[in-house]
């Protein structure tokens, strides 16, 4: 009987992964939460003190977010925001911003 909940949980996890993979706008939608501080499509307002994410190297974005997520780099809110995403989601967001020009 303990096997049934495990199988059900694995099925739900697989279905969630498939649903995320099927959404062609998922990366854009996840990245939209960054617009409040980093500007629409990662184009920060000049002089606002925020990094412009549009066109930044993907590895650099992931490094910076990783530093916030682990607490290596102090922040007022980024450490909380970064912990709200999985590594896969952060990878999608970084890929999205790196492709923006």
C-alpha positions as CSV (number, residue, x, y, z in Angstrom):
1,X,0.0,0.0,0.0
2,X,2.9,2.4,0.5
3,X,3.9,2.0,-3.1
4,X,0.7,3.7,-4.4
5,X,1.5,7.2,-2.9
6,X,5.0,7.0,-4.2
7,X,3.9,6.1,-7.7
8,X,1.2,8.8,-7.6
9,X,3.8,11.4,-6.5
10,X,6.2,10.4,-9.3
11,X,3.4,10.5,-11.9
12,X,2.5,14.0,-10.7
13,X,6.1,15.1,-10.9
14,X,6.4,13.8,-14.4
15,X,3.2,15.5,-15.5
16,X,4.4,18.8,-14.1
17,X,7.7,18.5,-15.9
18,X,5.9,17.8,-19.2
19,X,3.6,20.7,-18.7
20,X,6.6,23.1,-18.1
21,X,8.4,21.7,-21.2
22,X,5.3,22.1,-23.3
23,X,4.9,25.8,-22.6
24,X,7.0,27.8,-25.2
25,X,6.5,31.0,-23.1
26,X,7.6,29.6,-19.8
27,X,11.0,31.2,-19.8
28,X,9.6,34.6,-20.7
29,X,6.9,34.3,-18.1
30,X,9.4,33.4,-15.4
31,X,11.6,36.2,-16.5
32,X,8.7,38.7,-16.3
33,X,9.1,38.8,-12.5
34,X,12.5,40.4,-12.9
35,X,11.0,43.4,-14.8
36,X,10.2,45.3,-11.7
37,X,13.8,45.9,-10.9
38,X,15.7,45.0,-14.1
39,X,13.4,46.5,-16.7
40,X,11.2,45.0,-19.4
41,X,13.1,42.2,-21.1
42,X,16.0,42.9,-18.9
43,X,16.7,46.4,-20.2
44,X,17.3,48.3,-17.0
45,X,16.5,51.9,-16.6
46,X,19.9,53.8,-17.1
47,X,21.2,55.1,-13.8
48,X,18.8,53.0,-11.6
49,X,21.6,51.0,-10.2
50,X,20.3,47.6,-11.5
51,X,22.2,45.3,-13.7
52,X,21.0,45.1,-17.3
53,X,20.3,41.5,-17.9
54,X,19.5,41.7,-21.6
55,X,22.4,40.2,-23.6
56,X,24.4,39.3,-20.5
57,X,26.3,36.1,-20.7
58,X,24.2,33.2,-19.4
59,X,27.0,31.9,-17.2
60,X,27.4,35.3,-15.7
61,X,23.7,35.6,-14.9
62,X,23.7,32.1,-13.3
63,X,26.8,33.0,-11.3
64,X,25.3,36.1,-9.9
65,X,22.0,34.5,-9.1
66,X,23.8,31.5,-7.5
67,X,25.7,34.0,-5.3
68,X,22.4,35.5,-4.1
69,X,20.8,32.1,-3.7
70,X,23.7,30.7,-1.5
71,X,24.0,34.0,0.4
72,X,27.6,34.7,-0.8
73,X,26.4,38.0,-2.1
74,X,24.2,40.1,0.2
75,X,21.0,41.6,-1.1
76,X,17.8,43.2,0.1
77,X,15.5,40.9,-1.9
78,X,17.4,38.9,-4.5
79,X,18.4,36.2,-2.0
80,X,14.7,35.5,-1.3
81,X,13.6,35.7,-5.0
82,X,16.4,33.4,-6.2
83,X,15.5,30.7,-3.6
84,X,12.0,30.6,-5.1
85,X,13.2,29.1,-8.3
86,X,14.6,25.7,-9.2
87,X,18.0,25.4,-10.9
88,X,16.1,24.4,-14.1
89,X,13.9,27.5,-13.9
90,X,16.9,29.8,-13.3
91,X,18.7,28.2,-16.3
92,X,15.6,29.0,-18.4
93,X,15.5,32.6,-17.1
94,X,19.3,33.1,-17.8
95,X,18.9,31.6,-21.3
96,X,16.0,34.0,-22.0
97,X,17.9,37.1,-20.9
98,X,21.1,36.1,-22.6
99,X,19.1,35.9,-25.9
100,X,17.7,39.4,-25.5
101,X,19.4,42.3,-27.3
